[in-house]
Amino acid sequence: AYLSSQTEELAGTAILVQTTEPAQPRTLTTPPAGAWDSNPEWSPNGREIAFLRRFPGQDCRIMAVPASGGEPRMLGACDPHNRPTFDWMPEGDGLVFSSPLAGGGEPGLHLLDLGTGRWRALDYGANAQDVDTAPRYSPDGRWIVFVRNTPLGDLWRVPATGGTAERLTHQRAELRGWDWTPDGKAIVFGRRVDNHTRLNRLALDGRTITDLGIEDAQAPAIASR
C-alpha cells in the first residue's frame, strides 16, 4: 500500500491509504477545520503512520495514527512557518527531523525520542548556513543521508550516531525526492534539469550516477522487497 493526500473542497488535506490493487482508497485521518494532514511516513514495523498536522502559520504538530485506523496521537510540536521533513529511526523509537524545534534551536538535523519526548541536535558540525532536509536512515541503520542546501543542493551522509558529514554528489541540482535501494548500496533520486525531471541512481561504491531513463519522474519510494 502507499499513502496520498487529498484536497477536500479546498479546506485541507487528509491522509489516505491506497492499496496497489484497483480499489477505492481508505481515509485514515479526518483533520479539524483549517488543518492540513501531510508528509505521511510508515513506521519500520508498519503498524503506525507518522504525519504532520498543520494549521498554516498558526500551529504544527507531529502526529501518529495506527495504520489500521484509529485516533491519532500527538508526538511533538513543530514550526508552523517551516514544514519539516522527517524519517523514523530504525527501531521505531524516535524520529529524525530536518529542522530545529519550534521557536528556534541549534542548526542541523534533530532527533525526537518518542519514549521521553525529548529533542536533541545530531552532532555533525552543521552550522546556520547549511540547510539540511529530507533525512533518511540507511536500511542497516548505520547512516543518515540528507539533502544539503536546497533548492540547488546535493546528497550528503553522516553516521547515524553523529560525526563528520560527507558529500556524496556534486550536482548543485534541484533534487525532487530520493530513497535508498533495499540493499543500501545505492540511492535513487529525482533531479530537475531545465523543464524535465528524471530519476537517477547513485552507486555509493564509486559514486557513479546513472540515468534510469524514466521521463517526468520524481519522489521515488522503493519497496523493501
N, C-alpha and C positions, 0 to 999 in steps of 0.2 A: 504494500500500500504506500501511498505518498500523501503529502499534505498540500493544501492550497488555501488561499484566502479569497473570499467572495464579497464583493460590494453588495450591500443590501440597501437599495433605494438611496444611495449616496450617504447613508447615515453612518457607515463604518464598515469594518470587516470582521469576519468570523473565521475560525479555524474549521476546516472540513477534512474528512478522511475519504480518499477515493481509492478503491482497490484497483488493481491492474486489470480487472475484468470489466466488461462493458456494463456497468451498473450505476445507479444514482449515488452521488456522494452522500456521506453522512455528516451532518453538522455536529461538531464536537463542543463548540463554545457558543454562548449567547452573550455578547458583550453588552454592558449597560448603554443607555443612550449617550451618544457622543464619543464612545470608546472605539478604538481600533485594535483588534487582536491580530498580531503578525509575528513573523520570524519563528515559526514552529520548528522545534528540534526534538527528534526522538531520543529518549534515554537509551543508554547502552543495552539494557535488558529488554527494551521495547515496551515496558509497562506504562511509562509516562511520556508526556509531551510537554516540554517547556516552551513558553512563548512570552511575548511582550504584550501587555495591555496598556495602551497609551490613550490618554486624553491630550491630544496635541497641544503643546505649550503650557499644559497645566500639571499633568501627573503621568508617571510612568512606573509600571510595576512588572516585576518578573514573576510569572505565574507558572504553575504546572497542573496538568489535568490528566487523569487516568486515560490511557489510550482506548479503553473500552467505554469511556464516558463517565461522567460524574461531575462533582462540584470542584472547580479549580481551587488551588491553594496558593497563597502568596509566598514567594521565596525571598523577595527583597525589593528594594526601590532602585530606580534608575533615573537618569537625567531626562526630563521631558522635552528638553530642547536639543538633545543629541542622542538619537536612537542607536543603542549599542548593537553589536553583533556578538555572538557567543557560541560556545560548544560545551557539551557535557565532559566532565572528567571521565577517564576510562572506567573507574569503578562506580560511577553514578552518584558519588557523594559530594559533588561540587560542580561548579561551572567556571569557565574562563571567559572573561569579557574583554572587549576592545577598548572600553573607556573607563575613566575613574568613576568614583561614586557620585551620586547626585550632589551638586554643590561644590565639586572640586575634589582634589586629591593628587596623589603622585601620578606622574605620566606613565604611559605604557599599559601593558596587559594587567588585568586584575583578576583575582581568584575569589570566588564566593564559596565558603564552606557551608553546605546545607545542614550539617549537624549542629553547628554553633551559630549560624547566621552571620559569621564574621567575614570581613573582607580583608585582603592583603594584596599588596602590589607584588608582582613577579619580579625578582631581582635579575635584570639582564642588561642594565646600563641604558635603558630608554631615557630620552630627555624630552623636554617640552616641544622641541622642533619636529620630533618624529610622531607621525600619526599611524598607529598600528591597529589594523582592523581585520575582520574575518579570520579569527584564530580557530585552528582545528588540531586536535591531538592526532598523532600518528596511530595506526592500528595497533602497534605494540605498546603505545603509551609513553614512549621514550622522548618524543619530540612534540613541540608545538610549532606549526607553520602558520604564518600570518602574512598579510599584505601591508607593506610599509609605504606610506605617503601617496594615498590616492588624491586626485584622480589619475595621475601618471605615476604608477608605483611598480613595485617588484615584490616577489615572494622571498621571504626570509624564514629562517628557522632558529629555534632556541631549545636547549634541553628543557624537558618538562619541569625539572627541579630548579631552573634558573641557570644563568651562565652567560656566555658570550653569544650574541646574535650573529648569525652567518647569512650572508646574502646568497640566494640561490639563483636568481635571474638578474640580468642587466638589460631589461627591456624598456623601462620607463614607459609602460603601456597602460592603457585603460583596461584593467582586468575586470571581467564580468563573471565572477564566481569561480570556485575551484573545489576540488575534492581529491582525497587520497585514492589510489588504487588499493584493493584489499590486501595485497602483499606488502604495502608500504614502500615499494621500490620506485614509485613514480607518482606524479601529480598531474591531473587533467584540469586545465583551466580555460576559461573563455577570455579571448582578447579581441578588443575592438581596434580595427585598423581602417582609417578613412571612414566609410559608411558601412563596413561589414564587420560582423563578429563571428569568429571561428573558434573551434575547440583545438587546443594544443596539448601535447603530452610532454612533460618534463621528466626525463630519466635522472634520478638523483645520482646514480653512478655514471659519471661522465658529464652530467649537466647538459645533455643534448636535448633539444626541443624539436618535436615532430608535429607537423600539421596533420590532424586526423581527417581532413577532407570533408568536414561537415559544415555546410553553409548555415549562416544565420543562427548559430547555436551559442548558448551561454548558460550560466548557472548549472553546471553538471552536478548530479548526485549519483554516486556509484553504489550499486547494490553490494552488500558484504559478500555475496556468493556469486 
